[in-house]
Amino acid sequence: MAVAQVDPIGTRRVPVAKAETSTSPVILFLFMAALMMPVVLNFGQFALSPSRLFCLVAFFPCLFLWVSGRLGPWRPFDFLLIFSASWAALSFLVNHGIAGGYERAGFTIIEWVGGYFFGRAAIRCAKDFRTYLRMVVIALMFMLPFAILETQTGTPIIIEILSRVIETENIVFNEARLGLERAQVIFPHPILYGIFCAAMLAPVVRGLNMGAGTGTIVARFSVITVSTICSVSSGAWLLYLIQAAFLIYDRVMRAVKQRWFLLFLAVVFMYVAIDIAANSSPVKVFVRYLTLNSASGHYRIAQFDAAIINVFNNPFFGLGSKDWIRPRWMISSIDNYWMVLSVRHGAVLFFVFLIGILISMYQISRSRPKDPEVREMRVGYLISLGSFLIAVVSVHVWSNMNVWFMFFLGAGAWFIDAEQEAADEAQEPAKRGRQASSRRQTYAVDDISNADAEEEQPFDTAAASRYSRFPAKSRAPAGATSKPRGGRKS
């Protein structure tokens, strides 16, 4: 795996890089294949998904590359991610003991740390990011016909066929929505398929469309849109719409330098206004009105109220995999990624993990890549990640989508390296200018010193240099002493 690259669009190599090639597309292909294989691999008492197995294989090599500094400078989120994964693993051991919790703890470390640092190692330049996006688009195009057919039949054909020869993910049966069956395709649940498709909107629109033809742009946009619709998931549709709104806002307000800060202020104002005017919290209003089914919205509010009590009662290490306290009519699953983390691992992990992500996003947003294509990629990445953090308030992600989320978090660190590279390049002319200025000042000092020496030496006006219009200087007679001069006034 390459750890430093030459960007084919002209960006010079990242300063910390040591290799001269980008990550092999084969490695990214293997990761995508592992992410999208709906099979279960049994190794003794352990049942591994291909994505989890891939993280296990890549864990130590990627961690070694990071420790050795070959993935760029250590970032604050690197340590916060390791802390979060370790805390999550520790919560399983605290709640279930070593015998009952070591398996869950180990898999948590593998998925979180392995997925994140593989993203750090695999995506190190614009070429890597572009290759990844193209692979995702190809994967969505491959799955789309099966997804459309599943909306009519309700049967995930790929899983159905594979289940005859190997153990696969379970087929999920859900009620039809808006006259469509919910497409699962190759994921453990239609929600995960929809989230995977919708999350690619902003990165593809801003990261692949520069220089592309109109037909290509329309085709990519259509594939992502139709794929998201086929999931018939409110969480996926919400993720798609938030990204679309951010993309439109960024385009309309592109002349305003502080447009994202103004949007942040507007969101804070709206939150406070809803909190004052509404009878319930803004989060509950958000969940109630942004779901496809009003009954589902009310259920999620009741679920939130019950789950938050469990968080308050177990703020440090949560409940692990223990059953949480709730009304008898409420099912055990929680449709809120952040709430699941809080109930399972405690509020401490929630705050550390979320703050770490926000710090990483802030560092990326402060980067100033010199190449316009890299800047477009950066905007698309941040819009997608920010929208994801909002949308998962109404859905939970697990299994291969949790691996993808960790990978995606690591896949954005290279933007900070690109900014550092641009800063170093910008400093080079200034450095050379300072050196030239220093030399000029040195020459000036030498000239002054020479001038002082010339004043101390008498001129022979009769002699003149044949190469200069200035009179030549005569040497002072041997043994002669110069007349003392008065001190200069400062």
C-alpha positions as CSV (number, residue, x, y, z in Angstrom):
1,M,0.0,0.0,0.0
2,A,1.3,3.3,-1.0
3,V,1.5,5.9,1.7
4,A,2.4,9.0,-0.3
5,Q,1.7,9.9,-3.8
6,V,2.1,12.2,-6.7
7,D,-1.2,13.8,-7.6
8,P,-1.8,13.5,-11.4
9,I,-3.6,16.8,-11.5
10,G,-0.5,18.7,-10.6
11,T,-0.4,18.9,-6.8
12,R,3.0,18.2,-5.5
13,R,3.7,15.4,-3.2
14,V,2.6,15.7,0.4
15,P,5.7,16.7,2.5
16,V,5.5,13.8,4.8
17,A,5.2,11.3,2.0
18,K,7.9,8.8,1.2
19,A,6.5,6.8,-1.7
20,E,6.0,8.2,-5.1
21,T,2.8,6.3,-6.2
22,S,-0.8,6.4,-5.1
23,T,-2.6,3.5,-3.5
24,S,-3.1,0.6,-5.8
25,P,-6.7,0.5,-7.1
26,V,-6.7,-3.2,-6.4
27,I,-6.5,-2.5,-2.6
28,L,-9.5,-0.1,-2.8
29,F,-11.4,-2.7,-5.0
30,L,-10.8,-5.4,-2.4
31,F,-12.1,-3.1,0.4
32,M,-15.2,-2.3,-1.7
33,A,-15.8,-6.0,-2.5
34,A,-15.5,-6.9,1.2
35,L,-17.8,-4.0,2.1
36,M,-20.5,-5.3,-0.3
37,M,-20.4,-9.1,0.1
38,P,-23.6,-10.2,1.9
39,V,-22.0,-13.3,3.3
40,V,-21.0,-14.5,6.8
41,L,-17.6,-16.3,7.2
42,N,-17.4,-18.7,10.1
43,F,-14.0,-19.3,11.8
44,G,-14.6,-21.7,14.7
45,Q,-16.8,-19.8,17.2
46,F,-16.3,-16.5,15.4
47,A,-18.6,-15.3,12.7
48,L,-16.9,-12.6,10.6
49,S,-18.3,-10.4,7.8
50,P,-15.9,-9.8,4.9
51,S,-15.6,-6.1,5.9
52,R,-14.7,-7.1,9.5
53,L,-12.2,-9.7,8.2
54,F,-10.6,-7.0,5.9
55,C,-10.2,-4.7,8.8
56,L,-8.6,-7.5,10.8
57,V,-6.0,-8.1,8.0
58,A,-5.3,-4.4,7.5
59,F,-5.2,-3.5,11.2
60,F,-1.5,-3.9,12.1
61,P,0.0,-2.8,8.8
62,C,-2.1,0.4,8.8
63,L,-1.4,1.0,12.5
64,F,2.3,0.6,11.9
65,L,2.3,3.1,9.0
66,W,0.6,5.6,11.3
67,V,3.0,5.1,14.2
68,S,6.0,5.4,11.9
69,G,4.7,8.7,10.6
70,R,4.2,7.5,7.0
71,L,0.6,8.5,7.0
72,G,1.4,12.1,7.7
73,P,1.5,14.0,11.0
74,W,-0.5,12.6,13.9
75,R,-3.8,14.3,14.2
76,P,-5.9,15.0,17.3
77,F,-8.7,12.9,16.0
78,D,-6.4,9.9,15.6
79,F,-6.0,9.8,19.4
80,L,-9.6,10.6,20.1
81,L,-10.7,7.8,17.8
82,I,-8.4,5.3,19.5
83,F,-9.6,6.5,22.9
84,S,-13.3,6.1,21.8
85,A,-12.7,2.6,20.4
86,S,-10.9,1.6,23.6
87,W,-13.6,3.1,25.8
88,A,-16.3,1.2,23.8
89,A,-14.3,-2.0,24.2
90,L,-13.8,-1.4,27.9
91,S,-17.6,-0.9,28.4
92,F,-18.2,-4.4,27.1
93,L,-15.6,-5.8,29.5
94,V,-17.1,-3.8,32.4
95,N,-20.7,-4.9,31.7
96,H,-20.1,-8.5,30.7
97,G,-16.7,-9.4,32.2
98,I,-13.7,-10.7,30.3
99,A,-15.2,-14.0,29.4
100,G,-18.5,-12.5,28.1
101,G,-17.2,-9.3,26.6
102,Y,-13.8,-10.0,25.0
103,E,-15.3,-11.0,21.6
104,R,-17.4,-7.8,21.3
105,A,-14.5,-5.7,22.6
106,G,-12.1,-7.1,20.1
107,F,-14.5,-6.7,17.2
108,T,-15.1,-3.1,18.2
109,I,-11.4,-2.3,18.2
110,I,-11.0,-4.0,14.8
111,E,-13.9,-2.2,13.1
112,W,-13.3,1.2,14.6
113,V,-9.5,1.5,14.6
114,G,-8.9,-0.8,11.6
115,G,-11.5,0.9,9.4
116,Y,-10.3,4.4,10.3
117,F,-6.6,3.8,9.8
118,F,-7.2,2.0,6.5
119,G,-9.0,5.1,5.4
120,R,-6.0,7.1,6.5
121,A,-3.6,4.8,4.6
122,A,-5.7,4.1,1.4
123,I,-6.8,7.7,0.6
124,R,-3.7,9.9,0.5
125,C,-4.2,12.1,-2.5
126,A,-6.8,13.3,-5.0
127,K,-6.2,10.3,-7.3
128,D,-7.0,7.9,-4.5
129,F,-10.2,9.8,-3.6
130,R,-11.2,10.0,-7.2
131,T,-10.6,6.2,-7.7
132,Y,-12.7,5.5,-4.6
133,L,-15.6,7.6,-5.8
134,R,-15.6,6.0,-9.2
135,M,-15.7,2.6,-7.7
136,V,-18.7,3.6,-5.6
137,V,-20.5,4.9,-8.7
138,I,-19.8,1.7,-10.5
139,A,-21.1,-0.3,-7.5
140,L,-24.3,1.7,-7.4
141,M,-24.8,1.2,-11.1
142,F,-24.4,-2.6,-10.6
143,M,-26.9,-2.7,-7.7
144,L,-29.5,-0.4,-9.2
145,P,-31.3,-2.9,-11.4
146,F,-31.5,-5.4,-8.5
147,A,-32.8,-2.6,-6.3
148,I,-35.5,-1.6,-8.8
149,L,-36.6,-5.2,-9.2
150,E,-36.7,-5.6,-5.4
151,T,-39.1,-2.6,-5.0
152,Q,-41.6,-4.6,-7.0
153,T,-41.0,-8.2,-5.7
154,G,-39.7,-7.6,-2.2
155,T,-37.0,-10.2,-2.7
156,P,-33.2,-9.4,-2.6
157,I,-32.1,-11.5,-5.5
158,I,-28.4,-11.5,-4.8
159,I,-28.8,-12.6,-1.2
160,E,-31.4,-15.1,-2.3
161,I,-29.1,-16.8,-4.8
162,L,-26.0,-16.7,-2.5
163,S,-27.9,-18.2,0.4
164,R,-28.2,-21.5,-1.5
165,V,-24.5,-22.1,-1.4
166,I,-23.2,-20.1,1.6
167,E,-24.4,-18.4,4.8
168,T,-25.6,-14.9,4.1
169,E,-27.1,-11.9,5.7
170,N,-30.7,-12.4,6.8
171,I,-33.4,-11.2,4.5
172,V,-35.4,-8.5,6.1
173,F,-39.1,-8.2,5.5
174,N,-40.6,-4.7,6.0
175,E,-43.9,-3.3,5.2
176,A,-44.2,-1.5,1.9
177,R,-44.1,2.3,1.8
178,L,-45.6,4.6,-0.8
179,G,-46.4,1.6,-2.9
180,L,-42.8,0.3,-3.0
181,E,-41.1,-2.6,-1.3
182,R,-38.0,-1.5,0.5
183,A,-34.8,-2.6,-1.3
184,Q,-32.1,-4.3,0.8
185,V,-30.0,-5.5,-2.2
186,I,-26.8,-6.8,-0.5
187,F,-26.9,-4.9,2.9
188,P,-28.2,-6.2,6.2
189,H,-31.1,-3.8,6.0
190,P,-32.7,-1.4,3.5
191,I,-31.7,1.5,5.8
192,L,-28.1,0.7,5.3
193,Y,-28.4,0.4,1.6
194,G,-30.1,3.8,1.4
195,I,-27.6,5.5,3.7
196,F,-24.7,4.1,1.6
197,C,-26.3,5.4,-1.6
198,A,-27.3,8.8,-0.3
199,A,-24.0,9.6,1.4
200,M,-22.3,9.7,-2.0
201,L,-24.3,12.6,-3.4
202,A,-22.1,15.5,-2.4
203,P,-18.7,13.7,-2.8
204,V,-19.6,12.6,-6.3
205,V,-21.2,15.9,-7.4
206,R,-18.3,18.0,-6.1
207,G,-15.5,15.5,-6.5
208,L,-16.1,13.8,-9.9
209,N,-18.0,16.3,-12.0
210,M,-15.3,18.8,-12.7
211,G,-14.5,18.5,-16.4
212,A,-17.1,15.8,-16.9
213,G,-19.7,16.0,-19.7
214,T,-23.4,16.8,-19.1
215,G,-24.5,13.3,-19.9
216,T,-22.0,11.8,-17.4
217,I,-23.1,14.3,-14.7
218,V,-26.8,13.5,-15.2
219,A,-26.2,9.8,-15.2
220,R,-24.2,9.8,-11.9
221,F,-26.8,12.1,-10.3
222,S,-29.7,9.9,-11.5
223,V,-28.0,6.7,-10.2
224,I,-27.6,8.1,-6.7
225,T,-31.1,9.6,-6.6
226,V,-33.0,6.5,-7.9
227,S,-30.9,4.2,-5.6
228,T,-31.8,6.3,-2.6
229,I,-35.5,6.3,-3.5
230,C,-35.4,2.5,-3.8
231,S,-34.5,2.1,-0.1
232,V,-37.7,3.9,0.9
233,S,-35.9,4.9,4.1
234,S,-36.7,8.3,5.7
235,G,-33.1,8.4,7.1
236,A,-31.6,7.9,3.7
237,W,-33.9,10.4,2.1
238,L,-33.1,12.9,4.9
239,L,-29.4,12.4,4.3
240,Y,-29.9,13.0,0.6
241,L,-32.0,16.2,1.1
242,I,-29.7,17.7,3.6
243,Q,-26.8,17.3,1.2
244,A,-28.8,18.8,-1.6
245,A,-29.8,21.8,0.5
246,F,-26.1,22.4,1.4
247,L,-25.0,22.0,-2.2
248,I,-27.6,24.6,-3.3
249,Y,-26.7,26.9,-0.5
250,D,-23.0,26.7,-1.2
251,R,-23.6,27.5,-4.9
252,V,-26.0,30.4,-4.3
253,M,-23.9,31.9,-1.5
254,R,-20.5,31.2,-3.1
255,A,-19.7,35.0,-3.2
256,V,-20.1,35.3,0.6
257,K,-16.8,34.3,2.3
258,Q,-18.4,33.6,5.7
259,R,-21.4,31.7,4.3
260,W,-21.0,28.6,6.5
261,F,-20.6,30.7,9.7
262,L,-23.8,32.5,8.8
263,L,-25.5,29.2,8.2
264,F,-24.3,28.0,11.6
265,L,-25.8,31.2,13.3
266,A,-29.0,30.7,11.4
267,V,-29.3,27.1,12.7
268,V,-28.6,28.1,16.3
269,F,-31.2,30.8,16.0
270,M,-33.7,28.3,14.6
271,Y,-32.9,25.8,17.3
272,V,-33.5,28.4,20.0
273,A,-36.7,29.7,18.4
274,I,-38.1,26.1,18.1
275,D,-37.1,25.4,21.7
276,I,-39.0,28.5,22.9
277,A,-42.1,28.2,20.6
278,A,-42.7,24.5,20.5
279,N,-44.0,22.3,23.3
280,S,-41.2,19.7,22.9
281,S,-37.5,19.9,22.3
282,P,-36.1,20.7,18.8
283,V,-34.7,17.2,18.5
284,K,-38.2,15.8,18.9
285,V,-39.7,18.3,16.4
286,F,-36.9,17.3,14.0
287,V,-37.7,13.6,14.4
288,R,-41.5,14.0,14.2
289,Y,-41.7,16.0,11.0
290,L,-38.8,14.5,9.0
291,T,-40.0,10.9,8.9
292,L,-42.1,9.3,6.2
293,N,-44.6,7.9,8.7
294,S,-46.1,10.1,11.4
295,A,-46.6,7.1,13.6
296,S,-43.0,6.2,13.2
297,G,-42.1,9.8,14.2
298,H,-44.1,9.6,17.4
299,Y,-42.7,6.2,18.2
300,R,-39.1,7.5,17.8
301,I,-39.9,10.3,20.2
302,A,-41.1,7.9,22.9
303,Q,-38.1,5.8,22.2
304,F,-35.8,8.8,22.7
305,D,-37.5,9.6,26.0
306,A,-37.0,6.0,27.3
307,A,-33.4,5.7,26.1
308,I,-32.2,9.0,27.6
309,I,-33.2,7.7,31.0
310,N,-30.9,4.7,30.6
311,V,-28.1,7.1,29.6
312,F,-28.6,9.2,32.7
313,N,-28.5,6.1,34.9
314,N,-25.3,4.8,33.2
315,P,-23.3,7.8,32.0
316,F,-19.8,6.3,32.0
317,F,-19.8,2.7,30.6
318,G,-23.4,2.4,29.5
319,L,-25.1,-1.0,29.4
320,G,-23.0,-2.8,26.9
321,S,-25.1,-5.4,25.1
322,K,-27.6,-5.7,28.0
323,D,-31.2,-5.0,27.4
324,W,-32.2,-1.4,28.1
325,I,-35.1,-0.4,30.2
326,R,-38.2,0.6,28.1
327,P,-42.0,0.1,27.9
328,R,-43.1,-3.5,27.1
329,W,-44.6,-2.5,23.8
330,M,-41.3,-1.0,22.6
331,I,-38.8,-3.1,20.6
332,S,-35.1,-3.4,21.6
333,S,-33.6,-1.6,18.6
334,I,-33.0,2.2,18.8
335,D,-33.3,4.3,15.6
336,N,-30.6,6.8,16.6
337,Y,-26.9,6.2,16.1
338,W,-25.8,8.6,18.7
339,M,-28.3,7.3,21.2
340,V,-27.1,3.7,20.6
341,L,-23.5,4.8,21.4
342,S,-24.7,6.5,24.5
343,V,-26.8,3.7,25.8
344,R,-24.3,1.0,24.9
345,H,-21.1,2.7,25.9
346,G,-22.0,5.8,28.0
347,A,-22.3,9.5,27.4
348,V,-18.5,9.9,27.9
349,L,-17.8,8.1,24.6
350,F,-20.6,10.0,22.8
351,F,-19.1,13.4,23.7
352,V,-15.5,12.4,23.0
353,F,-16.3,10.8,19.7
354,L,-18.5,13.6,18.4
355,I,-16.1,16.3,19.6
356,G,-13.2,14.5,17.8
357,I,-15.2,14.4,14.6
358,L,-16.0,18.1,14.8
359,I,-12.3,18.9,15.4
360,S,-11.3,16.9,12.4
361,M,-14.0,18.7,10.3
362,Y,-12.8,22.0,11.5
363,Q,-9.2,21.2,10.5
364,I,-10.3,20.1,7.1
365,S,-12.4,23.2,6.6
366,R,-9.5,25.4,7.5
367,S,-7.3,23.8,4.8
368,R,-6.7,25.7,1.6
369,P,-5.7,23.3,-1.1
370,K,-4.1,25.0,-4.1
371,D,-5.7,22.8,-6.7
372,P,-9.3,23.7,-7.5
373,E,-10.3,20.1,-8.0
374,V,-9.0,19.2,-4.5
375,R,-11.0,22.2,-3.1
376,E,-14.2,20.8,-4.7
377,M,-13.5,17.4,-3.3
378,R,-13.0,18.9,0.2
379,V,-16.4,20.7,0.1
380,G,-18.2,17.6,-1.1
381,Y,-16.6,15.5,1.7
382,L,-17.4,18.0,4.4
383,I,-21.0,18.3,3.2
384,S,-21.5,14.5,3.1
385,L,-19.9,14.0,6.5
386,G,-21.8,16.9,8.2
387,S,-25.1,15.7,6.7
388,F,-24.4,12.2,7.9
389,L,-23.9,13.3,11.5
390,I,-27.3,15.0,11.3
391,A,-29.2,12.3,9.5
392,V,-28.2,9.4,11.9
393,V,-30.2,11.1,14.6
394,S,-33.1,9.2,13.0
395,V,-31.4,6.0,12.0
396,H,-28.7,3.6,13.3
397,V,-25.8,2.2,11.3
398,W,-24.0,-1.0,12.1
399,S,-22.2,-3.9,10.5
400,N,-20.5,-3.1,7.2
401,M,-21.9,0.5,7.2
402,N,-20.2,1.1,10.5
403,V,-16.9,0.0,8.9
404,W,-17.6,2.3,6.0
405,F,-18.2,5.2,8.4
406,M,-14.9,4.7,10.1
407,F,-13.2,4.4,6.7
408,F,-14.8,7.6,5.6
409,L,-13.7,9.5,8.7
410,G,-10.1,8.4,7.9
411,A,-10.4,9.1,4.2
412,G,-10.6,12.9,4.8
413,A,-7.3,13.4,6.6
414,W,-5.4,13.9,3.4
415,F,-7.1,17.2,2.8
416,I,-5.1,18.6,5.8
417,D,-1.9,17.2,4.3
418,A,-2.7,18.9,1.0
419,E,-3.2,22.2,2.9
420,Q,0.1,21.8,4.6
421,E,1.8,21.1,1.3
422,A,0.2,24.3,-0.2
423,A,1.3,26.3,2.9
424,D,4.9,25.0,2.5
425,E,4.9,25.9,-1.2
426,A,3.6,29.3,-0.4
427,Q,6.3,29.8,2.2
428,E,9.0,28.9,-0.3
429,P,8.9,32.2,-2.3
430,A,8.7,34.2,0.9
431,K,11.6,32.2,2.3
432,R,13.6,32.9,-0.8
433,G,12.6,36.5,-0.7
434,R,13.8,36.8,2.9
435,Q,17.1,35.2,2.0
436,A,17.5,37.6,-0.9
437,S,16.6,40.5,1.3
438,S,19.1,39.3,3.9
439,R,21.8,39.1,1.2
440,R,20.9,42.6,0.1
441,Q,21.2,43.9,3.6
442,T,24.5,42.1,4.0
443,Y,25.7,43.7,0.8
444,A,24.5,47.1,2.0
445,V,26.4,46.7,5.3
446,D,29.5,45.7,3.3
447,D,29.1,48.8,1.1
448,I,28.8,51.0,4.2
449,S,31.9,49.4,5.7
450,N,33.8,49.8,2.5
451,A,32.6,53.4,2.3
452,D,33.9,54.0,5.9
453,A,37.2,52.4,4.9
454,E,37.4,54.6,1.8
455,E,36.9,57.7,4.0
456,E,39.8,56.6,6.1
457,Q,42.1,56.2,3.1
458,P,43.3,59.2,1.1
459,F,42.5,59.4,-2.6
460,D,45.1,59.8,-5.3
461,T,43.2,62.1,-7.6
462,A,45.9,61.8,-10.3
463,A,45.3,58.0,-10.6
464,A,42.1,56.6,-12.0
465,S,40.9,53.2,-12.9
466,R,40.6,52.4,-16.6
467,Y,37.4,50.4,-15.9
468,S,35.6,52.9,-13.7
469,R,34.6,56.5,-13.8
470,F,35.5,56.7,-10.1
471,P,39.0,57.8,-9.2
472,A,41.3,55.0,-8.0
473,K,42.4,54.9,-4.4
474,S,46.0,55.0,-3.4
475,R,47.5,53.0,-0.6
476,A,48.6,54.8,2.5
477,P,52.4,54.9,3.0
478,A,53.8,52.1,5.0
479,G,54.0,52.9,8.7
480,A,51.6,55.9,8.3
481,T,48.9,56.2,10.9
482,S,45.5,57.7,10.2
483,K,44.3,60.7,12.0
484,P,41.7,59.9,14.7
485,R,38.1,60.6,13.7
486,G,35.4,62.0,15.8
487,G,32.6,59.7,16.8
488,R,29.4,59.7,14.8
489,K,26.2,60.9,16.3
490,S,23.6,58.2,16.4
